[in-house]
Amino acid sequence: MAPHNAFDTGVLILRLCLGLTMAAHGYNKVFSGGRIPGTARWFDSIGMSPGTIHAWAAALTEMGAGLSLAAGFLTPLAAAGFVALMLVAAWTVHRRNGFFIVKQGWEYNMVLAVNAAALATIGAGRFSLDWAILGHNWCAGWPGLLIAVGVGLVGGTGQLVLFYRPQPSGT
């Protein structure tokens, strides 16, 4: 088994990579390209209406869950945000394209969600806010996995059931 510092450093690297990548996606929705109005039009075009609400919800969740995961703060809840976001993205945008990302498939969505759930399971490590505040990993192990996957699936599925209304093919 890796020494504690090596393990905790590895977890920190993974948290920073996943978390800052997700936060950058949210930042991009707010401050780059078409900003919220452009993102809202895109959400409307894929059947997630009202687009403005979904643009803000996605951007804020991506930034919040991303920064929380990067910091190792309430890690299972941050991971649940990843699972919900990636479930909705995979279902609404990537599902029809198969698995591989080179064909705009859902591979990337799965990798982000599964890695976030894995982090919720093993915990944020000693180089985290969870550890600094509590002196241990908050809800690591099976509870962390159940929170990440359970809350994420309920949140993502709920959003799809309540709001996803794609246009029929050919219209």
MARBA-3410 file (N, C-alpha, C, O; in Angstrom, 1 decimal):
171
0.8,-1.2,0.0,0.0,0.0,0.0,0.9,1.2,0.0,1.9,1.3,0.6 ~ 0.4,2.3,-0.7,1.2,3.5,-0.8,1.2,4.2,0.6,0.3,4.2,1.3 ~ 2.4,4.8,0.9,2.4,5.6,2.1,1.3,6.7,2.1,0.9,7.1,1.0 ~ 0.9,7.1,3.3,-0.2,8.1,3.4,0.0,9.3,2.5,-0.9,9.7,1.8 ~ 1.2,9.9,2.6,1.4,11.1,1.8,1.3,10.9,0.3,0.7,11.7,-0.4
1.8,9.7,-0.2,1.6,9.4,-1.6,0.1,9.2,-2.0,-0.3,9.7,-3.0 ~ -0.6,8.5,-1.2,-2.0,8.3,-1.4,-2.8,9.6,-1.4,-3.5,9.9,-2.3 ~ -2.6,10.4,-0.3,-3.3,11.6,-0.2,-2.9,12.6,-1.3,-3.8,13.4,-1.8 ~ -1.7,12.6,-1.8,-1.3,13.4,-2.9,-1.9,13.0,-4.2,-2.4,13.8,-5.0 ~ -2.0,11.7,-4.4,-2.7,11.1,-5.6,-4.2,11.5,-5.6,-4.7,11.9,-6.6
-4.8,11.4,-4.4,-6.3,11.8,-4.3,-6.4,13.3,-4.6,-7.3,13.7,-5.3 ~ -5.5,14.1,-4.1,-5.5,15.5,-4.3,-5.4,15.8,-5.8,-6.1,16.7,-6.3 ~ -4.5,15.2,-6.5,-4.3,15.4,-7.9,-5.6,15.1,-8.7,-6.0,15.8,-9.6 ~ -6.2,13.9,-8.3,-7.4,13.5,-9.0,-8.5,14.5,-8.7,-9.3,14.9,-9.6 ~ -8.7,15.0,-7.5,-9.7,15.9,-7.1,-9.5,17.2,-7.9,-10.5,17.8,-8.4
-8.3,17.7,-7.9,-8.0,19.0,-8.6,-8.3,18.9,-10.1,-8.9,19.8,-10.7 ~ -7.9,17.8,-10.7,-8.1,17.6,-12.2,-9.6,17.5,-12.5,-10.1,18.3,-13.3 ~ -10.4,16.7,-11.8,-11.8,16.5,-12.0,-12.6,17.8,-11.6,-13.4,18.3,-12.4 ~ -12.3,18.3,-10.5,-13.0,19.5,-9.9,-12.8,20.7,-10.7,-13.8,21.4,-11.1 ~ -11.6,21.0,-11.1,-11.3,22.3,-11.8,-11.8,22.1,-13.3,-12.2,23.2,-13.9
-11.7,20.9,-13.8,-12.3,20.7,-15.2,-13.8,21.0,-15.2,-14.3,21.7,-16.0 ~ -14.5,20.5,-14.2,-16.0,20.7,-14.1,-16.3,22.2,-13.8,-17.2,22.8,-14.5 ~ -15.5,22.8,-12.9,-15.7,24.2,-12.6,-15.5,25.1,-13.9,-16.2,26.1,-14.1 ~ -14.5,24.7,-14.7,-14.2,25.5,-15.9,-15.4,25.4,-16.9,-15.7,26.4,-17.6 ~ -16.1,24.3,-16.9,-17.2,24.1,-17.8,-18.3,25.1,-17.3,-19.0,25.8,-18.2
-18.6,25.2,-16.0,-19.6,26.1,-15.5,-19.2,27.6,-15.8,-20.0,28.4,-16.2 ~ -17.9,27.9,-15.5,-17.4,29.2,-15.8,-17.6,29.6,-17.2,-18.0,30.7,-17.5 ~ -17.3,28.7,-18.1,-17.5,28.9,-19.6,-18.9,29.3,-19.9,-19.2,30.1,-20.8 ~ -19.9,28.6,-19.3,-21.3,28.9,-19.6,-21.7,30.3,-19.2,-22.5,30.9,-19.8 ~ -21.1,30.8,-18.1,-21.4,32.1,-17.6,-20.6,33.2,-18.3,-21.2,34.3,-18.6
-19.3,33.0,-18.5,-18.5,34.1,-18.9,-17.9,34.0,-20.3,-17.2,35.0,-20.7 ~ -18.0,33.0,-21.0,-17.4,32.8,-22.4,-18.4,32.5,-23.4,-19.6,32.2,-23.1 ~ -18.0,32.6,-24.7,-18.9,32.3,-25.8,-20.2,33.0,-25.8,-20.2,34.3,-25.6 ~ -21.3,32.3,-25.9,-22.6,32.9,-25.9,-23.1,33.2,-24.5,-24.2,33.8,-24.3 ~ -22.3,33.0,-23.4,-22.7,33.2,-22.1,-24.0,32.5,-21.7,-24.4,31.6,-22.4
-24.7,33.0,-20.7,-25.9,32.4,-20.3,-27.0,32.4,-21.4,-27.7,31.4,-21.6 ~ -27.2,33.6,-22.1,-28.2,33.6,-23.2,-27.9,32.5,-24.3,-28.9,31.9,-24.7 ~ -26.7,32.4,-24.7,-26.4,31.4,-25.7,-26.5,29.9,-25.1,-27.0,29.1,-25.8 ~ -26.1,29.7,-23.9,-26.3,28.4,-23.3,-27.8,28.1,-23.1,-28.2,27.0,-23.3 ~ -28.6,29.1,-22.8,-30.0,28.9,-22.6,-30.6,28.5,-24.0,-31.5,27.6,-24.0
-30.2,29.2,-25.1,-30.8,28.8,-26.4,-30.4,27.4,-26.7,-31.2,26.6,-27.2 ~ -29.2,27.0,-26.4,-28.7,25.6,-26.6,-29.6,24.6,-25.8,-30.0,23.6,-26.3 ~ -29.8,24.9,-24.5,-30.6,24.0,-23.7,-32.0,23.9,-24.3,-32.6,22.8,-24.3 ~ -32.6,25.0,-24.7,-33.9,25.0,-25.3,-33.9,24.1,-26.6,-34.8,23.3,-26.8 ~ -32.8,24.2,-27.3,-32.7,23.4,-28.6,-32.6,21.9,-28.4,-33.0,21.1,-29.3
-32.1,21.5,-27.2,-32.0,20.0,-27.0,-33.2,19.5,-26.2,-33.3,18.3,-25.9 ~ -34.2,20.4,-25.9,-35.4,20.0,-25.2,-35.4,20.1,-23.7,-36.2,19.6,-23.0 ~ -34.4,20.9,-23.2,-34.4,21.2,-21.7,-34.9,22.6,-21.5,-34.1,23.6,-21.5 ~ -36.2,22.8,-21.3,-36.8,24.1,-21.2,-37.4,24.3,-19.8,-37.8,23.3,-19.2 ~ -37.4,25.5,-19.3,-36.9,26.7,-19.9,-35.4,26.8,-19.8,-34.7,26.5,-18.8
-34.8,27.1,-21.0,-33.4,27.1,-21.2,-32.6,28.0,-20.2,-31.5,27.6,-19.7 ~ -33.1,29.1,-19.9,-32.4,30.0,-19.0,-32.2,29.4,-17.6,-31.1,29.5,-17.0 ~ -33.2,28.8,-17.1,-33.1,28.2,-15.8,-32.1,27.0,-15.8,-31.3,26.9,-14.9 ~ -32.2,26.2,-16.9,-31.2,25.1,-17.0,-29.8,25.6,-17.2,-28.9,24.9,-16.8 ~ -29.6,26.7,-17.9,-28.3,27.2,-18.1,-27.7,27.7,-16.8,-26.5,27.3,-16.5
-28.5,28.4,-16.0,-28.0,28.8,-14.7,-27.8,27.6,-13.8,-26.7,27.5,-13.1 ~ -28.7,26.7,-13.8,-28.6,25.5,-12.9,-27.3,24.7,-13.2,-26.6,24.3,-12.4 ~ -27.1,24.5,-14.5,-26.0,23.7,-14.9,-24.7,24.4,-14.6,-23.7,23.9,-14.0 ~ -24.6,25.7,-14.9,-23.4,26.5,-14.7,-23.0,26.6,-13.2,-21.9,26.3,-12.8 ~ -24.0,26.8,-12.4,-23.8,27.0,-10.9,-23.5,25.6,-10.3,-22.6,25.5,-9.4
-24.1,24.5,-10.8,-23.8,23.2,-10.3,-22.4,22.8,-10.7,-21.7,22.2,-9.9 ~ -22.1,23.0,-11.9,-20.7,22.7,-12.4,-19.7,23.4,-11.6,-18.7,22.8,-11.2 ~ -19.9,24.7,-11.4,-18.9,25.5,-10.6,-18.9,25.0,-9.2,-17.8,24.8,-8.6 ~ -20.0,24.9,-8.6,-20.1,24.5,-7.2,-19.6,23.1,-6.9,-18.8,22.9,-6.0 ~ -20.1,22.2,-7.6,-19.6,20.8,-7.4,-18.2,20.6,-7.8,-17.4,19.9,-7.1
-17.7,21.3,-8.8,-16.3,21.2,-9.2,-15.4,21.8,-8.2,-14.4,21.2,-7.8 ~ -15.7,23.0,-7.7,-14.8,23.6,-6.7,-14.9,22.9,-5.4,-13.9,22.8,-4.7 ~ -16.1,22.4,-5.0,-16.2,21.6,-3.8,-15.4,20.3,-3.9,-14.7,19.9,-2.9 ~ -15.4,19.6,-5.0,-14.7,18.4,-5.2,-13.2,18.7,-5.1,-12.4,18.0,-4.5 ~ -12.8,19.8,-5.8,-11.4,20.2,-5.9,-10.8,20.5,-4.5,-9.7,20.1,-4.1
-11.7,21.1,-3.7,-11.3,21.5,-2.3,-11.4,20.3,-1.3,-10.9,20.3,-0.2 ~ -12.1,19.3,-1.8,-12.4,18.2,-0.8,-13.4,18.6,0.3,-13.1,18.2,1.4 ~ -14.4,19.3,-0.1,-15.4,19.7,0.8,-16.7,19.1,0.6,-17.3,19.2,-0.5 ~ -17.3,18.3,1.6,-18.5,17.6,1.4,-18.4,16.7,0.1,-19.3,16.8,-0.7 ~ -17.4,16.0,0.0,-17.0,15.3,-1.2,-18.1,14.4,-1.8,-18.3,14.5,-3.0
-18.8,13.6,-1.0,-19.9,12.8,-1.6,-21.0,13.7,-2.2,-21.6,13.3,-3.2 ~ -21.3,14.8,-1.6,-22.4,15.7,-2.2,-21.8,16.3,-3.5,-22.6,16.4,-4.5 ~ -20.6,16.7,-3.5,-20.0,17.2,-4.8,-20.0,16.2,-5.9,-20.3,16.4,-7.0 ~ -19.7,14.9,-5.5,-19.7,13.8,-6.4,-21.1,13.6,-6.9,-21.3,13.2,-8.1 ~ -22.1,13.7,-6.1,-23.5,13.6,-6.5,-23.8,14.6,-7.6,-24.5,14.3,-8.5
-23.3,15.8,-7.5,-23.5,16.8,-8.5,-22.9,16.4,-9.8,-23.5,16.6,-10.9 ~ -21.7,15.8,-9.8,-21.1,15.2,-11.0,-22.0,14.1,-11.6,-22.2,14.1,-12.8 ~ -22.5,13.2,-10.8,-23.3,12.1,-11.3,-24.5,12.7,-12.0,-24.9,12.3,-13.1 ~ -25.2,13.6,-11.3,-26.4,14.2,-11.9,-26.2,14.9,-13.2,-26.9,14.7,-14.2 ~ -25.1,15.8,-13.2,-24.8,16.5,-14.4,-24.5,15.6,-15.6,-24.9,15.8,-16.7
-23.7,14.6,-15.3,-23.2,13.8,-16.4,-24.3,12.8,-16.9,-24.3,12.4,-18.0 ~ -25.2,12.4,-16.0,-26.4,11.6,-16.4,-27.2,12.4,-17.4,-27.6,11.9,-18.4 ~ -27.5,13.7,-17.0,-28.3,14.5,-17.9,-27.6,14.8,-19.2,-28.2,14.7,-20.3 ~ -26.3,15.1,-19.2,-25.6,15.4,-20.4,-25.5,14.1,-21.3,-25.7,14.2,-22.5 ~ -25.2,13.0,-20.7,-25.1,11.7,-21.4,-26.5,11.4,-22.1,-26.5,11.0,-23.3
-27.6,11.6,-21.4,-28.9,11.2,-21.9,-29.4,12.2,-23.0,-29.9,11.7,-24.0 ~ -29.2,13.4,-22.7,-29.8,14.4,-23.7,-29.0,14.7,-24.9,-29.5,15.0,-26.0 ~ -27.6,14.6,-24.8,-26.8,15.0,-25.9,-26.0,13.8,-26.5,-25.9,13.7,-27.7 ~ -25.5,12.9,-25.7,-24.5,12.0,-26.2,-25.0,10.5,-26.4,-24.3,9.8,-27.1 ~ -26.1,10.2,-25.8,-26.6,8.8,-25.9,-26.7,8.3,-27.3,-26.3,7.1,-27.6
-27.3,9.1,-28.2,-27.5,8.6,-29.6,-26.2,8.3,-30.3,-26.2,7.7,-31.4 ~ -25.1,8.9,-29.8,-23.8,8.8,-30.6,-23.0,7.6,-30.2,-21.8,7.5,-30.6 ~ -23.5,6.7,-29.3,-22.7,5.6,-28.9,-21.8,5.9,-27.7,-21.9,6.9,-27.1 ~ -20.8,5.0,-27.5,-19.9,5.1,-26.4,-18.8,6.1,-26.5,-18.5,7.0,-25.7 ~ -18.1,6.1,-27.6,-16.8,6.8,-27.8,-16.9,8.3,-28.0,-17.7,8.7,-28.7
-16.1,9.0,-27.2,-16.1,10.5,-27.3,-15.7,11.0,-28.7,-16.1,12.1,-29.0 ~ -14.9,10.2,-29.4,-14.5,10.7,-30.7,-15.7,10.8,-31.7,-15.6,11.5,-32.7 ~ -16.8,10.2,-31.3,-18.0,10.3,-32.1,-19.1,11.0,-31.3,-20.3,10.9,-31.5 ~ -18.6,11.9,-30.3,-19.5,12.6,-29.4,-20.4,11.7,-28.5,-21.5,12.1,-28.2 ~ -19.8,10.5,-28.2,-20.5,9.6,-27.3,-20.4,10.0,-25.9,-19.9,11.0,-25.5
-20.9,9.1,-25.0,-21.1,9.3,-23.6,-19.9,8.9,-22.7,-20.0,8.9,-21.5 ~ -18.8,8.5,-23.4,-17.6,8.0,-22.7,-17.1,9.0,-21.6,-16.9,8.7,-20.5 ~ -16.9,10.3,-22.0,-16.4,11.3,-21.2,-17.3,11.5,-20.0,-16.8,11.7,-18.8 ~ -18.6,11.6,-20.2,-19.6,11.7,-19.1,-19.4,10.6,-18.1,-19.4,10.9,-16.9 ~ -19.3,9.4,-18.6,-19.2,8.3,-17.7,-17.9,8.4,-16.8,-17.9,8.1,-15.6
-16.8,8.7,-17.5,-15.5,8.8,-16.8,-15.6,9.9,-15.7,-15.1,9.6,-14.6 ~ -16.1,11.0,-15.9,-16.2,12.0,-14.9,-17.1,11.6,-13.7,-16.7,11.7,-12.6 ~ -18.3,11.0,-14.0,-19.2,10.6,-13.0,-18.6,9.4,-12.2,-18.7,9.4,-10.9 ~ -18.0,8.4,-12.8,-17.5,7.3,-12.1,-16.3,7.7,-11.2,-16.1,7.2,-10.1 ~ -15.4,8.5,-11.8,-14.3,9.0,-11.0,-14.7,9.8,-9.8,-14.1,9.7,-8.7
-15.7,10.6,-9.9,-16.2,11.4,-8.8,-16.8,10.5,-7.7,-16.6,10.6,-6.5 ~ -17.6,9.5,-8.2,-18.2,8.5,-7.2,-17.1,7.7,-6.5,-17.2,7.4,-5.4 ~ -16.0,7.4,-7.3,-14.9,6.7,-6.6,-14.2,7.6,-5.6,-13.9,7.1,-4.5 ~ -14.1,8.8,-5.8,-13.5,9.8,-4.8,-14.4,9.8,-3.6,-13.9,9.9,-2.5 ~ -15.7,9.9,-3.8,-16.6,9.9,-2.7,-16.5,8.6,-1.9,-16.6,8.6,-0.6
-16.1,7.5,-2.5,-16.0,6.2,-1.8,-14.7,6.2,-1.0,-14.7,5.8,0.2 ~ -13.6,6.6,-1.6,-12.3,6.6,-0.9,-12.1,7.8,0.0,-11.2,7.7,0.9 ~ -12.8,8.8,-0.2,-12.7,10.0,0.6,-11.7,11.0,0.0,-11.0,10.7,-0.9 ~ -11.8,12.3,0.5,-11.0,13.4,-0.1,-9.6,13.3,0.3,-8.8,14.1,-0.3 ~ -9.2,12.6,1.3,-7.8,12.5,1.7,-7.5,13.6,2.8,-8.3,14.4,3.1
-6.3,13.5,3.2,-5.9,14.4,4.3,-5.6,15.8,3.8,-5.6,16.7,4.6 ~ -5.4,16.0,2.5,-5.2,17.3,2.0,-6.5,17.9,1.5,-6.6,18.2,0.3 ~ -7.4,18.1,2.3,-8.8,18.5,1.9,-9.4,19.3,3.0,-9.0,19.3,4.2 ~ -10.5,20.1,2.7,-11.2,20.8,3.7,-12.0,19.9,4.6,-12.1,20.2,5.8 ~ -12.5,18.7,4.1,-13.2,17.8,4.9,-12.2,17.4,6.1,-12.7,17.4,7.3
-11.0,17.1,5.8,-10.0,16.7,6.8,-9.6,17.8,7.7,-9.5,17.7,8.9 ~ -9.4,19.0,7.1,-9.1,20.2,7.9,-10.1,20.6,8.9,-9.8,21.0,10.0 ~ -11.4,20.4,8.5,-12.5,20.9,9.4,-12.9,19.8,10.4,-13.1,20.0,11.5 ~ -13.0,18.5,9.9,-13.5,17.4,10.7,-12.4,16.5,11.3,-12.6,15.8,12.2 ~ -11.2,16.5,10.7,-10.2,15.6,11.1,-10.3,14.3,10.5,-9.5,13.3,10.9
-11.2,14.1,9.5,-11.3,12.8,8.8,-12.1,13.1,7.6,-12.6,14.2,7.3 ~ -12.2,12.0,6.7,-13.0,12.1,5.5,-14.5,12.0,5.9,-14.9,11.1,6.6 ~ -15.2,13.0,5.4,-16.7,13.0,5.7,-17.4,11.9,4.8,-17.3,12.0,3.6 ~ -18.0,11.0,5.4,-18.9,10.0,4.8,-18.1,9.2,3.7,-18.7,8.8,2.7 ~ -16.9,8.9,4.0,-16.1,8.0,3.0,-16.6,6.6,3.2,-17.3,6.2,4.1
-16.3,5.7,2.2,-16.7,4.3,2.2,-18.0,4.2,1.6,-18.4,5.0,0.7 ~ -18.7,3.1,2.0,-20.1,2.8,1.4,-21.0,4.0,1.5,-21.8,4.3,0.6 ~ -21.1,4.7,2.7,-22.0,5.8,2.7,-21.7,6.9,1.7,-22.6,7.5,1.1 ~ -20.4,7.2,1.4,-20.1,8.2,0.4,-20.5,7.7,-1.0,-21.0,8.5,-1.7 ~ -20.3,6.5,-1.3,-20.7,5.9,-2.6,-22.2,6.0,-2.7,-22.7,6.4,-3.8
-22.9,5.6,-1.7,-24.4,5.7,-1.8,-24.9,7.1,-1.9,-25.9,7.3,-2.7 ~ -24.3,8.0,-1.2,-24.7,9.4,-1.3,-24.4,9.9,-2.8,-25.3,10.5,-3.4 ~ -23.2,9.7,-3.3,-22.9,10.2,-4.6,-23.7,9.6,-5.7,-24.3,10.3,-6.5 ~ -23.9,8.3,-5.7,-24.7,7.6,-6.7,-26.2,7.8,-6.5,-26.9,8.2,-7.4 ~ -26.6,7.6,-5.3,-28.1,7.8,-5.0,-28.6,9.2,-5.2,-29.6,9.3,-6.0
-28.0,10.1,-4.6,-28.4,11.5,-4.8,-28.2,12.0,-6.2,-29.1,12.7,-6.8 ~ -27.1,11.6,-6.8,-26.9,12.0,-8.2,-27.9,11.4,-9.2,-28.4,12.1,-10.0 ~ -28.2,10.1,-9.0,-29.2,9.5,-9.9,-30.6,10.0,-9.7,-31.3,10.3,-10.7 ~ -30.9,10.3,-8.5,-32.3,10.9,-8.2,-32.3,12.3,-8.8,-33.3,12.6,-9.4 ~ -31.3,13.1,-8.6,-31.3,14.4,-9.1,-31.3,14.5,-10.6,-32.1,15.2,-11.2
-30.5,13.7,-11.2,-30.4,13.7,-12.7,-31.7,13.2,-13.3,-32.2,13.8,-14.3 ~ -32.1,12.1,-12.8,-33.4,11.4,-13.3,-34.6,12.4,-13.1,-35.4,12.5,-14.0 ~ -34.6,13.0,-11.9,-35.7,13.9,-11.7,-35.7,15.1,-12.6,-36.8,15.5,-13.1 ~ -34.5,15.6,-13.0,-34.5,16.7,-13.9,-34.9,16.3,-15.3,-35.7,17.0,-16.0 ~ -34.5,15.1,-15.7,-35.0,14.6,-17.0,-36.5,14.3,-17.1,-37.1,14.7,-18.0
-37.0,13.7,-16.0,-38.5,13.4,-16.0,-39.3,14.7,-16.0,-40.3,14.8,-16.7 ~ -38.8,15.7,-15.2,-39.6,17.0,-15.1,-39.4,17.9,-16.3,-40.4,18.6,-16.6 ~ -38.3,17.9,-16.9,-38.0,19.0,-17.9,-37.6,18.6,-19.3,-37.7,19.4,-20.2 ~ -37.2,17.4,-19.5,-36.7,17.0,-20.8,-37.8,16.7,-21.8,-38.5,15.7,-21.6 ~ -38.0,17.5,-22.8,-39.0,17.4,-23.8,-38.4,17.6,-25.2,-38.6,18.7,-25.8
-37.7,16.6,-25.7,-37.0,16.8,-27.0,-38.1,16.9,-28.1,-39.2,16.3,-28.1 ~ -37.7,17.6,-29.2,-38.6,17.7,-30.3,-38.5,16.4,-31.1,-37.5,15.7,-31.2 ~ -39.7,15.9,-31.6,-39.7,14.7,-32.4,-38.7,14.8,-33.6,-38.5,15.9,-34.1 ~ -38.2,13.7,-34.0,-37.3,13.7,-35.2,-38.0,14.2,-36.4,-39.2,13.9,-36.6 ~ -37.3,15.0,-37.2,-37.8,15.5,-38.4,-38.6,16.8,-38.3,-39.1,17.3,-39.3
-38.6,17.4,-37.1,-39.3,18.7,-36.9,-38.3,19.8,-36.7,-38.7,21.0,-36.5
END
